[in-house]
Amino acid sequence: MTAAFDPTDPGRQWQRFCELLWYDDGLGIWLDVSRMAITPPELEALRPRFAQAFEAMAALEAGAIANADEQRMVGHYWLRAPELAPDAATAAQVASEVERIAAFGCEQLAARRFSAVVWIGIGGSGLGPLLMVEALGAVDRGLPFHFIDNVDPEGISHTLAGLGERLRTALVVVVSKSGGTPEPRIGMEQVRARLEALGGDWSQQAVAITMADSRLDQLARQEGWLERFAMFDWVGGRTSITSAVGLLPAALLDADIHAFLAGAAAMDRSTRTPELESNPAALLAAAWYAAGGGRGRRDMVVLPYRDRLAVFSRYLQQLVMESLGKRVDRQGNTVHQGLAVYGNKGSTDQHAYVQQLRDGIDNFFVTFIEVLEDSGDLPALNGERPGDVLEGFLQGTRAALMEGGRQSLSISLRRFDATALGALVALFERAVGLYAELVNINAYDQPGVEAGKKAAAAVLELQARLDALLADGETRSLVELQGQLGTDSPDSLFWILRHQAVNDAGLRVEGHWGQPASLRFSRA
């Protein structure tokens, strides 16, 4: 039986380390959860739940309906193993799309036609590609990337200014699953206007990644865009990195997309075993469950000790929190589940918030990620190699946390490449799916996100109605505007009009902004 967690007993901790260490020689990955406070009774108690979770995962991979409201399958695992798809047509389409992407990347890099890539996407359509670029990009190959992943006007202007004349010869990729999401549409319109003003040929420089026959797909087809790649109905944004969303940037970086997919597929295979101690995703899920009492009461702090993985904490933030942050369970009971994720990179964070982790409130566990092989060409100077110093800081932080009775787990990669990145992504995808089964929630819907989109659409509609009302030139207070527009509260109008007053010289304002009831508005 696994020894109990006891930071004061080195012998017992050594026993736990030996019993709980997972290693895959082919992938070159170690997982150590021995410094998480999961007890032997807790492990035993979770076995029946894991048996059900493994069955649910197998059913999911076989094409079971995961989102009852949408009657939708969840098939991101098929993207790296098309043979698992529920029908031959889907399998053939997945395999064909991979080869189309690989060929497109090779063709564009060989032609040297484009000076850069402008990537327009929000959420997983931006984070996944950003992770690929940061993790797999190199200065001596591939194209440089510029991201527009928000509708911040200053951010868009800054990106376009940085591109300057190079935008005229840039490849522009627009990603939107539905084709109707406002943020990528607005970003696309701004980039297109600037590119065409510079003399560029939009239709011969634009690529769409979207679902078949979406509004974006229809536009791209009608205008004869350079290329269109598929997003599938059964792939969510936060798990789309092994689709065209992640593969196209990798191909344009001249990275090995087949190795990336192979790493993900290999990890998927490793996590199909029903033996808890031999399944790395199950070990992760069990450690998360025990740490937070099955209610997410501890935050996950992600500390990768490699600059290339600095974006990984943000990537996991969406994957974990959007999947596990749910108000109700599958039976409709209010549960308010979730698991908060934050982090940056080591050793930078040792000079930031590790002070609190060591000595402050004990409401977290740390996920350390290290890469053993030192890359780069830096020599040892004064008897010191940078990689050895970085390793020392990692081990020192682990030891300091252990001395304080603080929990942590560690993932070690023999080397970092496309295969390792694929395996790392798949490990957390599988762990999230298993954890969701343990706590009886649907990891694959996002009602909170949809509610936010609807609320934002309502505000945009209110803006239009407000503009139409003020067009008559009459002066009105916030309360009067509320009454005529039928809104719930004047404060939403205050927010809209305050923003317009700063940016629109045609809006006349009387009164004091610190006294909202005194304000009156009209248009010239």
KOLKE-511055 format. One record per residue (C-alpha): x, y, z. Coordinates in steps of 0.1 Angstrom, whole numbers, padded with zeros to 4 digits, always signed. Layout:
N
XYZ...
END
This chain:
524
+0000+0000+0000+0012+0035-0008+0028+0053+0021+0010+0084+0036+0022+0119+0027+0045+0131+0055+0069+0159+0048+0087+0153+0081+0096+0117+0074+0122+0113+0046+0120+0075+0046+0082+0075+0041+0085+0101+0014+0111+0080-0004+0087+0051-0003+0059+0072-0018+0082+0085-0045+0092+0050-0055+0056+0038-0055+0039+0067-0072+0066+0077-0098+0053+0072-0134+0077+0070-0163+0074+0064-0200+0107+0056-0217+0094+0061-0252+0081+0096-0245+0109+0104-0220+0084+0118-0194+0083+0114-0157+0053+0123-0134+0058+0125-0097+0028+0131-0075+0044+0118-0043+0045+0153-0028+0007+0157-0031-0012+0148+0001-0033+0120-0014-0037+0093+0012-0039+0055+0007-0075+0054+0018-0084+0082-0006-0067+0063-0035-0087+0032-0026-0119+0051-0023-0114+0066-0058-0110+0033-0076-0147+0027-0082-0151+0062-0096-0121+0058-0118-0135+0025-0132-0166+0045-0143-0144+0074-0155-0124+0050-0177-0156+0036-0192-0169+0071-0199-0136+0081-0216-0138+0049-0238-0174+0058-0247-0164+0093-0255-0136+0081-0279-0161+0058-0295-0184+0087-0304-0209+0089-0275-0229+0121-0272-0211+0143-0247-0232+0175-0249-0268+0165-0245-0281+0200-0251-0263+0202-0284-0264+0165-0293-0227+0168-0301-0199+0143-0299-0165+0153-0285-0137+0140-0308-0105+0159-0303-0088+0125-0296-0096+0114-0332-0075+0143-0345-0043+0124-0336-0058+0089-0341-0082+0091-0371-0088+0053-0369-0108+0059-0337-0133+0081-0354-0168+0066-0355-0170+0063-0393-0147+0060-0422-0156+0093-0438-0146+0113-0406-0114+0093-0403-0105+0100-0440-0113+0137-0436-0091+0141-0405-0062+0124-0421-0066+0143-0453-0067+0177-0435-0034+0169-0418-0017+0163-0451-0033+0194-0467-0019+0215-0438+0015+0200-0441+0016+0205-0478+0004+0241-0475+0031+0249-0450+0058+0234-0471+0045+0252-0502+0043+0287-0486+0077+0284-0470+0094+0272-0502+0078+0300-0522+0090+0327-0498+0060+0348-0508+0050+0360-0474+0069+0381-0450+0049+0372-0418+0018+0357-0405-0010+0377-0389-0031+0353-0368-0066+0365-0359-0084+0343-0333-0099+0345-0298-0098+0321-0269-0085+0287-0278-0081+0299-0314-0055+0323-0302-0040+0306-0272-0033+0273-0289-0015+0289-0318+0004+0313-0294+0016+0282-0275+0028+0266-0307+0047+0297-0318+0063+0302-0284+0071+0266-0279+0082+0255-0313+0093+0287-0331+0129+0293-0341+0147+0324-0354+0163+0305-0383+0133+0289-0399+0096+0295-0405+0076+0327-0406+0073+0353-0378+0039+0356-0362+0018+0385-0351-0014+0379-0331-0046+0398-0329-0066+0380-0302-0086+0409-0288-0106+0439-0299-0085+0463-0279-0081+0492-0303-0047+0501-0290-0035+0465-0292-0047+0462-0328-0031+0495-0337+0002+0485-0320+0003+0452-0340-0004+0469-0373+0021+0496-0366+0047+0470-0358+0041+0453-0391+0041+0485-0411+0047+0479-0448+0052+0442-0442+0015+0438-0438+0012+0442-0476+0030+0408-0480+0017+0391-0449-0003+0359-0448-0035+0365-0428-0052+0336-0410-0087+0342-0396-0100+0316-0371-0136+0314-0360-0155+0281-0356-0189+0295-0360-0178+0323-0383-0199+0348-0363-0178+0356-0332-0175+0394-0331-0138+0396-0320-0122+0378-0349-0146+0395-0373-0137+0430-0361-0100+0421-0361-0103+0408-0397-0121+0439-0409-0094+0462-0394-0065+0441-0408-0082+0439-0442-0087+0476-0445-0051+0483-0436-0037+0456-0459-0058+0468-0489-0048+0504-0482-0012+0493-0486-0019+0476-0519-0022+0440-0508-0044+0414-0524-0067+0402-0496-0082+0372-0514-0047+0359-0522-0033+0364-0488-0062+0353-0465-0068+0318-0450-0099+0308-0431-0101+0281-0404-0138+0275-0397-0166+0250-0399-0180+0241-0433-0206+0265-0446-0202+0290-0417-0205+0327-0424-0167+0329-0426-0165+0298-0448-0191+0313-0472-0172+0346-0473-0139+0329-0480-0154+0307-0507-0172+0336-0524-0141+0358-0525-0118+0330-0535-0095+0331-0504-0061+0315-0507-0072+0285-0486-0098+0272-0462-0092+0246-0435-0118+0227-0415-0128+0231-0379-0151+0202-0369-0183+0205-0349-0170+0179-0325-0139+0198-0315-0141+0226-0289-0119+0257-0290-0099+0247-0258-0091+0213-0273-0085+0224-0308-0047+0226-0307-0043+0192-0325-0066+0205-0353-0058+0230-0380-0059+0256-0353-0026+0243-0339-0012+0224-0369-0013+0253-0394+0009+0276-0372+0033+0247-0366+0035+0240-0403+0042+0277-0410+0070+0276-0384+0085+0246-0402+0079+0225-0371+0071+0188-0373+0033+0185-0371+0034+0147-0375+0057+0144-0345+0034+0167-0325+0004+0145-0333+0024+0114-0326+0033+0127-0291-0003+0134-0283-0014+0100-0296+0013+0082-0276+0001+0099-0244-0035+0091-0252-0025+0054-0254-0007+0056-0221-0037+0070-0204-0061+0043-0216-0049+0018-0191-0075+0011-0163-0047+0007-0137-0048+0039-0117-0011+0039-0107+0000+0032-0143-0021+0059-0158-0005+0094-0157-0037+0113-0164-0055+0093-0136-0027+0101-0112-0030+0138-0120-0068+0137-0116-0066+0118-0083-0040+0143-0070-0062+0173-0080-0092+0156-0064-0075+0149-0031-0058+0183-0029-0091+0202-0032-0115+0177-0016-0132+0171-0049-0144+0208-0048-0114+0226-0062-0105+0242-0029-0069+0246-0039-0055+0266-0068-0031+0250-0093+0001+0271-0097+0019+0261-0129+0056+0267-0129+0074+0255-0161+0112+0259-0159+0117+0267-0196+0109+0300-0213+0094+0282-0243+0066+0270-0219+0058+0303-0203+0025+0305-0223+0015+0270-0211+0001+0282-0178-0023+0305-0197-0031+0276-0221-0039+0254-0191-0059+0282-0175-0085+0280-0203-0084+0242-0207-0089+0235-0170-0111+0264-0159-0134+0264-0189-0138+0226-0186-0142+0223-0149-0158+0256-0138-0194+0245-0137-0224+0256-0117-0244+0223-0119-0236+0186-0122-0250+0163-0147-0282+0159-0127-0287+0196-0125-0277+0200-0088-0259+0232-0079-0223+0223-0072-0201+0253-0082-0172+0232-0093-0139+0245-0106-0101+0245-0103-0083+0279-0106-0051+0279-0125-0023+0306-0127+0014+0308-0132+0042+0321-0154+0077+0304-0154+0106+0296-0132+0129+0308-0119+0112+0342-0125+0083+0334-0102+0107+0326-0073+0112+0364-0072+0075+0371-0073+0048+0351-0055+0067+0320-0043+0071+0340-0010+0034+0335-0004+0034+0299-0016+0061+0291+0010+0050+0312+0040+0014+0325+0033-0020+0310+0030-0020+0273+0021-0046+0272-0006-0027+0258-0036-0006+0231-0051+0023+0237-0075+0028+0219-0108+0065+0220-0117+0075+0213-0153+0111+0208-0162+0131+0199-0193+0163+0179-0185+0181+0185-0218+0198+0219-0220+0194+0233-0254+0213+0263-0268+0250+0269-0272+0258+0287-0240+0292+0276-0225+0300+0271-0189+0315+0303-0175+0332+0305-0141+0323+0268-0136+0286+0275-0140+0262+0263-0167+0228+0281-0169+0209+0249-0170+0225+0236-0138+0216+0268-0121+0180+0267-0133+0177+0231-0121+0191+0242-0087+0164+0269-0084+0137+0243-0092+0149+0218-0067+0154+0245-0041+0118+0257-0045+0105+0222-0043+0125+0216-0011+0113+0249+0004+0077+0241-0003+0081+0206+0012+0097+0220+0044+0066+0242+0047+0042+0213+0042+0031+0226+0009+0020+0203-0019+0035+0200-0053+0038+0176-0083+0064+0175-0110+0065+0167-0147+0099+0161-0162+0107+0159-0199+0139+0143-0211+0140+0169-0240+0116+0194-0254+0104+0191-0290+0072+0188-0309+0066+0152-0296+0070+0163-0260+0046+0192-0265+0020+0170-0280+0023+0145-0251+0021+0173-0225-0010+0188-0240-0027+0154-0243-0018+0145-0206-0037+0175-0193-0066+0170-0217-0071+0135-0205-0066+0145-0168-0093+0171-0172-0117+0146-0187-0111+0121-0160-0114+0147-0132-0147+0158-0146-0160+0123-0144-0149+0120-0107-0169+0151-0098-0199+0143-0121-0198+0174-0144-0197+0179-0181-0162+0190-0191-0172+0198-0227-0198+0224-0225-0194+0261-0215-0227+0277-0206-0210+0305-0187-0191+0315-0219-0223+0314-0239-0241+0335-0213-0213+0361-0215-0215+0362-0253-0253+0368-0251-0248+0395-0224-0222+0412-0246-0246+0410-0276-0273+0426-0255-0250+0455-0246-0241+0461-0282-0278+0461-0291-0284+0486-0263-0256+0508-0276-0273+0510-0310-0307+0518-0295-0291+0545-0273-0275+0561-0303-0308+0561-0322-0326+0577-0292-0301+0604-0287-0300+0613-0324-0331+0635-0319-0310+0661-0302-0330+0661-0269-0312+0663-0236-0319+0634-0211-0308+0621-0178-0297+0586-0172-0330+0578-0155-0349+0593-0184-0329+0573-0209-0335+0541-0188-0372+0547-0188-0374+0552-0226-0351+0523-0234-0366+0499-0208-0333+0488-0193-0330+0473-0158-0307+0499-0143-0292+0533-0154-0257+0521-0145-0253+0501-0178-0261+0534-0197-0235+0552-0175-0208+0528-0186-0217+0531-0223-0220+0569-0223-0188+0574-0203-0169+0555-0229-0185+0573-0257-0179+0607-0241-0141+0600-0241-0141+0589-0277-0169+0607-0295-0168+0645-0297-0204+0646-0309-0218+0635-0275-0227+0665-0253-0225+0659-0215-0238+0682-0187-0232+0675-0150-0205+0659-0130-0191+0624-0137-0186+0618-0100-0224+0625-0095-0242+0602-0119-0276+0615-0111-0266+0650-0123-0256+0639-0158-0275+0648-0189-0267+0637-0224-0275+0648-0259-0261+0647-0294-0252+0676-0316
END
